[in-house]
Amino acid sequence: MANSLKQWHNDPSVSDIEYTRMAWSGAMRVSEAFDQIDDNEQLATEFRDSVESGTDVTGQIPIGTKSCP
């Protein structure tokens, strides 16, 4: 999923880890696999999701602002 996001977005300024964080969405974040990720990485993933979904209040700009054709 992360590789697909990276190819679609095609922005070399975005690090691979951000695409990996964006790939964890919805029910995937309540899975056993997500539970096995380091707590700090879980927080970073949840933060990235809040930025991308527009619920972040820190003023971060979403990475996923590219429109679909």
C-alpha positions as CSV (number, residue, x, y, z in Angstrom):
1,M,0.0,0.0,0.0
2,A,2.8,2.4,0.9
3,N,4.5,1.8,-2.4
4,S,1.3,2.5,-4.3
5,L,0.8,5.7,-2.4
6,K,4.4,6.8,-3.2
7,Q,4.0,6.0,-6.9
8,W,0.7,7.8,-7.2
9,H,1.9,10.9,-5.2
10,N,5.3,11.0,-7.0
11,D,6.9,13.6,-4.7
12,P,10.5,12.9,-3.9
13,S,10.4,15.3,-1.0
14,V,8.2,13.0,1.0
15,S,10.0,10.3,3.0
16,D,9.1,6.6,2.6
17,I,8.1,6.4,6.3
18,E,5.3,8.9,5.7
19,Y,3.8,6.7,3.0
20,T,4.1,3.8,5.4
21,R,2.3,5.7,8.0
22,M,-0.5,6.7,5.6
23,A,-1.0,3.1,4.6
24,W,-2.2,2.2,8.1
25,S,-5.8,3.3,8.0
26,G,-9.2,2.4,9.5
27,A,-9.6,-1.0,11.0
28,M,-5.9,-1.8,10.2
29,R,-5.0,0.3,13.2
30,V,-6.8,-2.0,15.5
31,S,-5.1,-5.1,14.2
32,E,-2.6,-7.4,16.0
33,A,0.0,-6.3,13.4
34,F,-0.4,-2.6,14.3
35,D,-0.2,-3.5,18.0
36,Q,3.2,-5.0,17.4
37,I,4.6,-1.7,16.1
38,D,6.6,0.5,18.5
39,D,4.4,2.8,20.6
40,N,6.2,5.9,19.2
41,E,5.6,4.8,15.6
42,Q,1.9,4.1,16.4
43,L,1.6,7.7,17.7
44,A,3.4,9.1,14.6
45,T,1.0,7.0,12.4
46,E,-2.0,8.3,14.2
47,F,-0.7,11.9,13.9
48,R,-0.2,11.5,10.2
49,D,-3.7,10.2,9.9
50,S,-5.1,13.2,11.7
51,V,-3.2,15.5,9.4
52,E,-4.3,13.8,6.3
53,S,-7.9,13.6,7.5
54,G,-8.0,17.3,8.3
55,T,-8.6,16.8,12.1
56,D,-5.1,17.9,13.1
57,V,-5.0,21.2,15.0
58,T,-1.2,21.8,14.7
59,G,-1.4,23.4,11.3
60,Q,0.5,20.7,9.5
61,I,-0.2,20.5,5.7
62,P,-1.5,17.2,4.4
63,I,0.8,15.3,2.1
64,G,-2.2,13.9,0.2
65,T,-3.4,17.1,-1.4
66,K,-3.0,15.8,-5.0
67,S,-6.3,15.6,-6.8
68,C,-7.3,12.4,-8.6
69,P,-7.5,12.8,-12.4
